[in-house]
Amino acid sequence: MDNQAEVREFLTSRRAKITPEQAGLPSGSRRRVPGLRRSEVAALADVSVEYYAKLERGNLAGVSPAVLEAVARALQLDDAERAHLLNLAQAADGSDILTRPRRRTSRAWTPHRSLQWVLDAVTAGPAFVRNGRADLLAANQLARAFYADVYATAGNQANLARFNFLDPASRRFYPDWDQAADVAVAILRTEAGRNPHDKDLHDLVGELSTRSDDFRTRWGAHNVRHHGTGTKRFHHHTVGDLTLAYEGLEMAAEPGLTLTIYTAEPGSASEEGLRLLASWAATQDAGSPAEQGAD
């Protein structure tokens, strides 16, 4: 991906989101564009207007960490946005090529036996590992049942972003579809800044941009996020509505991979729904050729 274009569009989009009032500046009455002016960001970051204009044109190569932090403060970036800016600066310097491990594609990656054991030990909720491209790489039995719609369509390629934007079943699975779509794109945008040389990611973004107006609009917003903790609503075709809490944990031994576990509030209807889903999953697995053996 074009690093200069990424930097330019990210900084201009963040500047447009900050109002003068939020920055503690007088709003005035003759503003032709939303958000702050370049000169105001430069003053807040304590750099010259010319220097900030250079940064916003996409020239981050050689910029000191202190200046990047000053710009991040001026634009009131959150943790995910600040990390994204630093990743873009590393890519501009070329240092990301030297410091980041070579990324394996999802097709070449298989979980260590011990990781699969850990996933299988989680029996009360879906547990799975995904990469920054939203590929489902490993899952426990309940996660495979939970994402049955994702796995059911070969064209999804076990990818949550493809499912979200290209599979009509996602509109039923995610009652809050717009929110799920925003999160999916923000995760991909974060990965693009962290790993700009990932050809599989380029191909995925190109495919989704071509085939989905909803994706293309969101991709242009340049929003990023860390997938941490929260609550989501789902509608599963087997057990109905589920409200689940989730925890997303970055895997230190496997950079770029996230372990996610969903669970339901104890005593809730969603907990009973997960129990029913687990029973259904066990029945499905028991009926599969692998479980039956060769007769």
N, C-alpha and C positions, 0 to 999 in steps of 0.2 A: 504494500500500500504506500501511496505517496506521503512521506512523512511531513513534508512542508505543508501540503494541503490539509493533513490531519491536524497539525498544530494550528494553522490559520483558522480552520473552521471551529476547532475546539475553543480557542481563546475568544474568538468573536462571539460564539454562542454563549459562553459564560459571561462575557461583558454585557451582553444584551439582557441577561437575567437579573442583574443587580440594579436596583433603582437608586437614584441619588439619596433618597431618604434612608435606605438601608445602609448606605455608605457614610451617612452623616454629613451629606453635602446638600447645599440648597438646590432645589429642583429647577428653578428658573422657568421661563415660559416659552423659550424658543428652541425646543429640542426636536430635531428632525428624525432621530432614531431612538429606539427603545434602549433603556439601560444607561450605562455610563459612557461618556466620551473617552477616547483614547487618552486625552490629556489628563482626565481625572484619574484614570487607572495609573498613569505614569506618576502623578503626584502622590497617590496613595502608596505606591510601591517605591517611591523615592528614587526614580530613575528619570532620565530625560524623555521627553515626548518622542524624540527621534529614535532613541534606543528601544522604547516600548513598541513603537511602530515597526521596527525591525523584527522584534520578537513575534508580533502579531502577523507579520508576513510569512512566518513559518521558520525563521532562522534561529533555532535553539542551540545549534552547535557551539560548544565552548562556553555556554552560559553557566555562571557559577551557581552552586546550590543556594547561596544566600539570596541571589536575585530571584531564583525560582520560588523560594519560600516567600519572598516579598510579594511577588506577583500572585501567588496562591492566597496570601492574606488579603491583598487588595480585591481579589475577585471572590473572596469568601468561599473558597473551594472546600468541600467536605473531604473526608479522608480518602474516599475512592477517587475523587477528582484530582486531589493532590498527587496521589500515587500515579494516576494516569499521566499527569503533566510530567512527572519525573521519568516515567517510562518513555514518553515521547522525546524527552531530552536525551536519554541514553541512546535511543535509536538514532537521533540526529548526530550524536558523537560517534556512532558505530560501536560503542562500548558494549551494547547488548549482545553483539555477535560473539564477543570474547568472554563475557561473564555469564551468559545464560547457557544452560545445557542444551545440547541438540534435542529437539522435540521429536518424539516418536509419534507416528500417526496412530489413530485409534485402531487401525487394522493390525498393527504390529504389537500393540500392547495387550498383555494378558495379566490378570492379577496374580500376585504371589499366593500360594496356597494358604498362607496364614491370613492374608487379607480376606479371602473368600470365607475362611473359617469365622473371622470376626463378623462379616456380614451375615452369615448363616446363623450366628449366635443371637442375632437380634430377631426375636420372634414376635414382638408386640407391635411392630410398625415397619413400614417400608424403609429399607436402607440400601443406598446405592452410591456408586462412584461415577462422577462425570468429569470430563475435561472442560476447558474453557470454550470449546466449540459446542458444548451441550450434548456431546455424544454420551450415551449410557454405556459405560465400559464394564461394569460389574454390578450385580444386584443380588439381594436375598430373594427367597421365594415370594415373600409378600410384595416386594417392589416389582417383581415381574408380573404379578397379578394386578397390582395397582396400576401399572403402566401397560396393561394388556392392549389398549387401543393404540399405543405407540408402536408396540411390537407387531400388531396385527397387520399393518400395512407395510409391505416391503419397501415402498418408496420413501418412507420416513427414515430408513436406515438407522433405526434406534437413536434418532437425534431429536431432542426436545424442541429445538427451534424449527426444524422442518415440520414436526407435528403441529406446533403452535400456529404456523402461518400457512401451511399448505394442506393440512388435513381437516376437513369439515368437522370431524369428531371432536376436535379441540374446543369448539364453541360450546359443546355440551359438557365436556370434561372440566373446563374452567368456567364456572359461573361468573367470575370477575375476569372476563377474557382480556379486556384492555389492560388491566393491571399485570396479568401474566405476560402479555405481549411486551409491555414496557420493560419488565424485568428481563425477559429473554434477550431483547436487543441490547440492553445495558450490559449484560454479561458478555455478549459477543463483542461489544465495543471496547470493554475493558480488556478482553483478551487481545484485541487488535493492537492496543497500545502496548501491552506487555510482551507480545510475541508477533511483531509486525511481519516476520518472514515466513509465517505458516501458510503454505500453499493451500492446504485443505481448508483453512479458514477463509482465504481469498475466494476459493471456489464456492464455499457455502454462502458467503455474503453476496457474491455475484448471482448465484442461483435464486436466493430469496429476493434480492432486489429486482430481478427480472420478472419473477412470478407473483410477487405480492406488493400491492400498493401500500398496505398497512405496514409492512416491514420497511419499505423504502422511505416512507415518511418518518418513521421512528429512527431509522439509521441516521438520517440527516440531522436529528436533534442533538447528537453527540453526547447523550447521557451515559454515565458509567455508574457502576455500583459494585460493592462487595456483597457477596451472598452470605449473610450471617445467620440471623435468627428472626423468627416471626411466625405469623399464622396465615394460612391460606384455606380457601374453600374449594372443594372439588365435588364433582358429581360422577360417581362410578356406575357404569351400566349394570353392575351386579348388585351392589348394596345401597345405591342411592347417594344422598348428600353426606359429605364428610367435612368436618372442620378440624384441621390438623395443625399442630405446632411443628416447626422444623428447626433443626440446627445444622448449619453448614460449616464444616471444619476443613481448613486447608491441610493437605497432607504434606508434612515437612519432607518426607522421604521421596515424594513424587511431585516436584514442582509443577504447578498448573492443574493439579487434580484436587477435587473437592469431594469429601465424604459427607453425604446428607442423610439425616435420619428424620423421619416423620413419626409423630406420636399423637395420641388423642388424650384429651383431659380424662383422668380416671373417673369412671362412673357415668360418662357421657354417652349419648346415642352414637357418637362417632367411634368411641372405643368398642361398642358392641358391633358397629359396622366393620371395623377392622378384624374383629374376631370372626365374623361371618365371611369376610374376604379371605382370611387365612384358611378357613375350612374349605371354601370353594377352591382355593389354590391347591390345597393338598389333594382334593378330588381330581383336579385337572392333571396334576403331576402323576397321580396314581394311574391315570388312564392313558398316559403317554407311552409310546413304544419303549423309551429308555427305562421306564419303571417296570413295564411288563416283562421285559427281557425278550430274548429271541425264542419264539415258539415254533 
